[in-house]
Amino acid sequence: MAKLSFLFEPFSIFFFVARSLCCPPYQKEALRHFKFLLLGNSSFPYSSSSPVLFVVLLYQKEALRHFKFLLLGNSSSISNMELYGNDNFTSDCCQWGLVGCTSQKVTHLHLSGLIPSLDLKKVVTSDVLAPLFHLQTLISLDISKNDIHGEILRVGFANISSLEYLDMDGNSFNGSLPPHLFSLWHLATINLDYNLIHGSIPTQIGILSNLVAMSLYSNKISGAIPPSLFHLKSTLSLLNPGGNKLVLRNVRISPRSMLHRLSLRSCNLAGQIPIWISNQIKLFFLDLGLSPDTIGQANEMRILMLSGPTTFPLGIKVLVLSQNEFSHVLPQNLSNFNQLYYLDLRGNNIGGEIPDSLGGLKNLKSVNLSQNKFFGRIPLSFGDLESLESLDLSHNNLFGEIPYTLANLFELSYLDLSKNKLEGCIPGGP
């Protein structure tokens, strides 16, 4: 399955920063401290293409210098990486390329992917964040993809109470989610995807009344999804706690908002589809990992990832129900999905015959029905799938002659019919 992290990309923040003439000394010192922790005495060439801002006083600069040293140590082999430009003791840290200032204070830090190669540094722990917590005027903080290890510092986030955007995706943070993180009243976007976080989701998450997007995908979080998460105001549009070991115990609790993207994969819905899903008419990405009976009126959906037969909205283009254990037959209305181009049902216990109606889906490019319990013959109608590029029917109980109509699949480049009881030869194409 494709990573779900792309769901978060539309929430990236682009900002314009006003020029400032001065700022408190403590911010300049904090930035310098950050740089020292990140890189030590390493220096980086000034980039004329970096955003040109003006003076930030000492405490801000020292915080960033300290963070920089903690993250990268004394490495001198990455001098081509432009972090902050000419960050000597006399330069303004607002001139650094990844720093944004508003009203004389540091407000935005874009510190994603500062490490060009993991073999150039020692293991960096979460203590590297300590200098940044002195920047109390921060609004946006992106420290994603830096391979930072250790627990998320529990107290520090309380010091940056104006924070609206937080991206810590793609690190190695472990430990539990600190409740202090959810005391940030202004927080609108939080991304903690692809870390090693465990424990439960604190009930305090319901305090984040301005939350627009929350993604915790692919961690080790367990326990019940707190009902307070669904009590958030109507601004919430992205909710992704999937890819963990969570449980949604009360499927009757409905969110107050109209979601665009929702993932509850691996959330153990115990075979029940939340009724409120049917009312999410703006939903276009859904990953539930269960077998619902109906999706109702969510007709704007374009990508659907479920794990069971259902009545789906007709606008679906990609349907993925793979690697689950349901044992139904294929839904009869699949023939109505005239926009469908990708169908993946592999690794289940689906039985019955493959319906002839699949041959009417002219836009199909990839079909994977492998590792199921399909029986009977391969439909002759499969020869009508003129756009088909990949077909995998392996590891089933199919029998009979391999249909001669498969020779009509001019675009087909991958075919696997193994581990069945089929007879005859694969027909040659043009």
VOGU-3710 file (C-alpha; in Angstrom, 3 decimals, decimal comma):
1> maklsflfep> 0,000/0,000/0,000  1,246/3,470/-0,775  2,261/5,626/2,088  -0,341/7,860/3,502  2,007/10,690/4,258  1,080/12,473/0,977  -2,248/13,305/2,588  -0,506/15,768/4,768  1,227/17,703/2,019  -1,614/20,116/1,211
11> fsifffvars> -1,318/21,475/4,739  2,248/22,705/4,280  2,478/26,351/5,303  3,777/29,082/3,056  4,281/32,397/4,745  5,458/35,924/4,172  7,464/37,574/6,897  7,618/41,252/7,589  11,002/42,919/7,901  11,991/43,756/11,456
21> lccppyqkea> 14,621/46,093/12,764  15,408/44,471/16,095  14,313/41,753/18,491  14,898/40,722/22,098  18,454/39,517/22,859  17,233/36,205/24,299  15,898/35,077/20,922  19,191/35,695/19,168  21,017/33,768/21,898  18,557/30,886/21,566
31> lrhfkflllg> 19,212/30,606/17,834  22,963/30,661/18,367  22,555/27,946/21,000  20,581/25,845/18,507  23,273/26,180/15,857  25,997/25,238/18,314  24,168/22,057/19,321  23,494/21,235/15,690  26,863/21,883/14,061  29,339/23,080/16,636
41> nssfpyssss> 31,957/25,266/14,978  30,999/24,308/11,430  30,221/27,206/9,155  28,010/27,370/6,107  28,337/29,689/3,148  25,853/32,478/2,952  23,227/31,996/0,272  22,095/35,086/-1,561  18,923/33,210/-2,454  17,932/32,878/1,194
51> pvlfvvllyq> 15,092/35,107/2,380  16,569/38,431/3,507  15,158/39,451/6,846  16,522/41,764/9,479  17,887/41,784/13,002  16,877/39,272/15,641  18,446/39,857/19,027  20,917/37,567/20,704  18,795/34,972/22,528  17,040/33,875/19,334
61> kealrhfkfl> 20,272/33,491/17,424  21,978/31,497/20,158  19,011/29,104/20,401  19,309/28,205/16,736  23,083/27,918/16,860  22,747/25,540/19,824  20,122/23,412/18,041  22,251/23,309/14,905  25,215/21,923/16,819  23,132/19,305/18,645
71> llgnsssisn> 21,712/18,044/15,366  24,874/17,932/13,263  27,747/18,075/15,740  31,165/19,084/14,430  30,610/17,780/10,931  32,586/19,672/8,316  31,621/17,459/5,386  28,280/19,146/4,802  29,475/22,662/4,168  27,452/22,768/0,972
81> melygndnft> 24,205/22,576/2,924  22,705/26,012/3,366  21,054/26,336/6,737  21,243/29,857/8,004  23,566/31,761/5,759  26,205/33,995/7,327  25,415/33,195/10,943  28,390/34,698/12,731  28,114/36,635/15,960  27,346/39,906/14,228
91> sdccqwglvg> 24,889/38,788/11,545  21,125/38,828/11,966  19,585/35,386/12,369  16,565/36,577/10,415  18,874/36,572/7,399  19,276/32,817/7,719  17,509/30,983/4,962  15,300/28,760/7,123  14,249/31,381/9,652  11,258/33,685/9,396
101> ctsqkvthlh> 10,609/36,729/11,535  7,550/38,854/12,137  7,372/42,005/14,248  10,992/41,731/15,326  10,707/38,124/16,548  11,384/34,617/15,200  8,051/33,079/14,226  8,796/30,410/11,593  11,454/27,692/11,440  11,656/25,337/8,454
111> lsglipsldl> 14,256/22,812/9,633  13,196/19,761/7,644  15,758/17,277/6,329  18,872/19,053/7,567  20,869/15,818/7,507  22,046/15,005/3,958  23,415/11,587/4,955  22,940/9,533/8,113  26,581/8,395/8,038  27,798/11,960/8,576
121> kkvvtsdvla> 26,563/12,331/12,139  26,159/10,634/15,447  22,744/9,768/16,863  20,865/12,943/17,741  18,505/12,849/20,702  15,406/14,905/21,395  17,422/17,170/23,702  18,313/19,005/20,513  14,908/20,688/20,748  15,614/22,345/24,093
131> plfhlqtlis> 17,051/25,598/22,665  14,030/26,055/20,403  11,703/26,139/23,384  13,222/29,517/24,260  11,658/30,939/21,093  8,332/31,721/22,687  7,082/33,608/19,636  7,203/30,568/17,309  4,117/30,057/15,144  5,422/27,384/12,771
141> ldiskndihg> 7,987/24,663/13,517  9,050/22,000/10,996  11,718/19,587/12,229  10,651/16,652/10,068  12,979/14,025/8,577  15,981/14,621/10,823  16,153/11,146/12,435  15,912/12,600/15,937  15,751/9,897/18,635  14,286/9,843/22,124
151> eilrvgfani> 11,101/10,911/23,839  9,281/14,107/22,941  10,228/16,595/25,645  7,270/16,943/27,958  7,577/20,464/29,321  9,219/22,409/26,521  6,222/22,727/24,209  4,318/24,581/26,898  6,787/27,449/26,386  5,796/27,990/22,744
161> ssleyldmdg> 2,102/28,490/23,361  1,546/30,475/20,139  2,436/27,508/17,942  -0,030/26,861/15,088  1,901/24,417/12,879  4,041/21,482/14,063  5,653/18,902/11,766  7,797/16,175/13,397  7,219/13,568/10,685  9,893/11,024/9,782
171> nsfngslpph> 12,043/11,003/12,897  12,606/8,313/15,544  10,738/9,860/18,447  9,614/7,267/20,975  7,858/7,309/24,307  4,306/8,523/24,755  2,531/11,646/23,546  3,067/14,300/26,231  -0,174/15,951/27,412  1,599/19,315/27,273
181> lfslwhlati> 1,606/19,001/23,499  -2,176/19,242/23,523  -2,238/22,373/25,650  -1,229/24,447/22,630  -4,529/26,268/22,147  -3,624/27,751/18,766  -2,377/24,520/17,178  -4,043/23,959/13,780  -1,792/21,327/12,185  0,171/18,516/13,806
191> nldynlihgs> 2,058/15,800/11,930  3,815/13,000/13,847  3,775/10,373/11,080  6,438/7,663/10,847  7,930/7,729/14,325  8,100/5,153/17,129  5,634/6,774/19,497  3,695/4,422/21,773  1,221/4,731/24,608  -2,259/6,186/24,147
201> iptqigilsn> -3,747/9,383/22,717  -4,307/11,739/25,680  -7,893/12,839/26,236  -6,563/16,412/26,293  -6,542/16,329/22,500  -10,119/17,589/22,666  -8,762/20,918/23,885  -7,347/21,732/20,450  -10,384/23,664/19,274  -8,550/25,158/16,272
211> lvamslysnk> -7,251/21,868/14,892  -7,509/21,496/11,110  -5,227/18,512/10,460  -3,868/15,773/12,724  -1,800/12,840/11,463  -0,264/10,149/13,692  0,139/7,533/10,966  2,556/4,600/11,363  3,544/4,710/15,006  2,959/2,236/17,848
221> isgaippslf> 0,121/4,048/19,566  -2,459/1,816/21,231  -5,603/1,987/23,358  -8,933/3,580/22,647  -9,392/6,595/20,401  -10,656/9,214/22,857  -14,202/10,467/22,138  -12,904/14,002/22,670  -11,154/13,720/19,288  -14,539/13,663/17,579
231> hlkstlslln> -15,828/16,603/19,582  -13,497/19,022/17,842  -15,084/21,915/16,006  -16,054/21,974/12,350  -12,596/23,178/11,226  -11,120/19,644/11,319  -10,680/18,245/7,806  -7,793/15,736/8,073  -7,823/12,984/10,692  -5,261/10,207/10,400
241> pggnklvlrn> -4,593/8,077/13,500  -4,314/5,000/11,236  -1,440/2,554/11,030  -1,295/2,117/14,792  -2,939/-0,315/17,214  -5,845/1,855/18,234  -9,434/0,849/18,916  -12,566/2,842/18,098  -14,854/1,500/20,801  -17,906/3,644/20,244
251> vrisprsmlh> -18,691/3,781/16,536  -21,803/5,858/17,184  -19,879/8,960/18,198  -19,734/11,125/15,087  -17,336/14,004/14,394  -18,731/17,503/14,266  -16,782/18,347/11,124  -16,974/17,353/7,485  -13,728/15,505/6,874  -11,843/15,419/3,574
261> rlslrscnla> -9,379/12,700/4,605  -9,876/9,976/7,186  -7,739/6,973/8,085  -8,727/4,519/10,798  -6,647/1,655/9,406  -5,732/-0,920/12,050  -8,172/0,691/14,477  -10,048/-2,569/15,114  -13,591/-1,517/14,278  -14,724/-5,099/14,990
271> gqipiwisnq> -16,657/-5,454/11,754  -18,807/-2,400/12,309  -18,844/0,537/9,966  -19,456/3,842/11,740  -22,844/5,072/10,539  -21,595/8,645/10,402  -19,226/7,749/7,531  -22,279/7,802/5,268  -22,790/11,478/6,032  -19,225/12,542/5,228
281> iklffldlgl> -20,127/13,853/1,793  -16,837/15,758/1,352  -14,682/12,696/1,989  -12,367/11,714/-0,872  -9,829/9,533/0,953  -10,998/6,841/3,355  -8,998/4,021/4,917  -10,926/1,945/7,444  -9,459/-1,512/7,312  -12,806/-3,285/7,875
291> spdtigqane> -15,871/-4,564/6,037  -18,648/-1,985/5,966  -22,112/-2,623/4,605  -22,529/0,742/2,949  -20,847/4,072/2,526  -24,087/5,859/1,778  -23,966/9,256/0,200  -20,210/10,026/0,138  -20,316/10,552/-3,627  -17,338/12,919/-3,790
301> mrilmlsgpt> -14,876/10,183/-2,834  -12,138/9,442/-5,336  -9,769/7,132/-3,402  -11,122/4,450/-1,096  -9,152/1,966/0,985  -11,331/-0,496/2,855  -11,082/-4,121/3,806  -14,381/-5,677/2,916  -17,140/-5,920/0,316  -19,563/-3,029/0,384
311> tfplgikvlv> -21,729/-0,752/-1,699  -19,306/1,928/-2,789  -19,859/5,424/-4,179  -19,504/5,479/-7,927  -16,687/8,034/-8,230  -14,015/5,676/-6,925  -10,861/5,416/-9,011  -8,647/3,381/-6,695  -10,086/0,561/-4,580  -7,729/-1,238/-2,191
321> lsqnefshvl> -9,041/-3,942/0,142  -5,873/-6,014/0,401  -4,282/-8,007/3,215  -7,319/-8,564/5,397  -9,374/-11,601/6,363  -12,942/-11,024/5,202  -14,711/-13,887/3,470  -17,540/-12,421/1,401  -18,087/-12,387/-2,320  -17,405/-9,415/-4,545
331> pqnlsnfnql> -20,036/-6,658/-4,432  -22,390/-6,907/-7,382  -22,297/-3,219/-8,207  -18,621/-3,221/-9,197  -19,790/-2,962/-12,799  -21,044/0,558/-12,056  -17,567/1,857/-11,208  -16,780/3,125/-14,676  -13,978/5,381/-13,346  -12,149/2,574/-11,543
341> yyldlrgnni> -8,607/1,996/-12,806  -6,938/0,182/-9,883  -8,454/-2,791/-8,033  -6,498/-4,639/-5,334  -8,222/-7,393/-3,322  -5,204/-9,614/-2,730  -4,592/-11,534/0,478  -8,144/-12,125/1,695  -10,621/-15,021/1,855  -12,997/-13,808/-0,856
351> ggeipdslgg> -14,877/-16,669/-2,487  -17,370/-17,196/-5,262  -16,885/-16,726/-8,960  -15,252/-13,716/-10,518  -18,183/-11,730/-11,935  -18,371/-11,192/-15,689  -19,229/-7,580/-14,991  -15,579/-6,800/-14,245  -14,939/-6,999/-17,957  -17,097/-3,937/-18,442
361> lknlksvnls> -14,754/-1,628/-16,516  -12,934/-0,267/-19,537  -10,614/2,013/-17,545  -9,060/-0,734/-15,442  -5,268/-0,778/-15,646  -4,421/-3,088/-12,754  -6,379/-5,985/-11,215  -5,014/-8,079/-8,344  -7,308/-10,833/-7,007  -4,519/-13,131/-5,837
371> qnkffgripl> -4,395/-15,125/-2,578  -8,143/-15,559/-2,217  -10,646/-18,410/-2,669  -12,141/-17,549/-6,031  -13,317/-20,572/-7,992  -14,774/-21,209/-11,417  -13,523/-19,959/-14,751  -11,777/-16,756/-15,705  -14,481/-14,624/-17,358  -14,203/-14,282/-21,126
381> sfgdlesles> -15,122/-10,627/-20,609  -11,610/-9,957/-19,270  -10,577/-9,788/-22,918  -12,525/-6,517/-23,158  -10,248/-4,726/-20,663  -8,368/-2,882/-23,372  -6,384/-0,683/-20,956  -5,297/-3,486/-18,625  -1,557/-3,510/-17,908  -1,353/-5,909/-14,954
391> ldlshnnlfg> -3,474/-8,957/-14,035  -2,767/-11,232/-11,046  -5,170/-14,106/-10,345  -2,650/-16,407/-8,693  -3,232/-18,568/-5,596  -6,953/-19,209/-6,056  -9,108/-22,211/-7,029  -9,767/-21,239/-10,627  -10,156/-24,043/-13,164  -10,932/-24,624/-16,822
401> eipytlanlf> -9,309/-23,320/-19,968  -7,336/-20,097/-19,930  -9,601/-17,839/-22,017  -8,390/-17,095/-25,518  -9,738/-13,551/-25,170  -6,697/-12,595/-23,064  -4,855/-12,286/-26,374  -6,815/-9,047/-26,899  -5,065/-7,326/-23,993  -2,585/-5,349/-26,045
411> elsyldlskn> -1,375/-3,245/-23,094  -0,834/-6,187/-20,727  2,744/-6,374/-19,423  2,266/-8,500/-16,274  0,214/-11,698/-15,987  0,231/-14,253/-13,130  -2,187/-17,185/-13,216  -0,072/-19,578/-11,124  -1,270/-21,790/-8,273  -4,676/-22,501/-9,797
421> klegcipggp> -6,125/-25,513/-11,642  -6,169/-23,938/-15,059  -5,630/-25,796/-18,323  -4,173/-24,869/-21,684  -1,629/-22,292/-22,699  -1,535/-18,567/-22,253  -2,694/-17,182/-25,588  -0,190/-15,116/-27,500  -0,866/-11,468/-28,129  -0,308/-9,440/-31,302
//
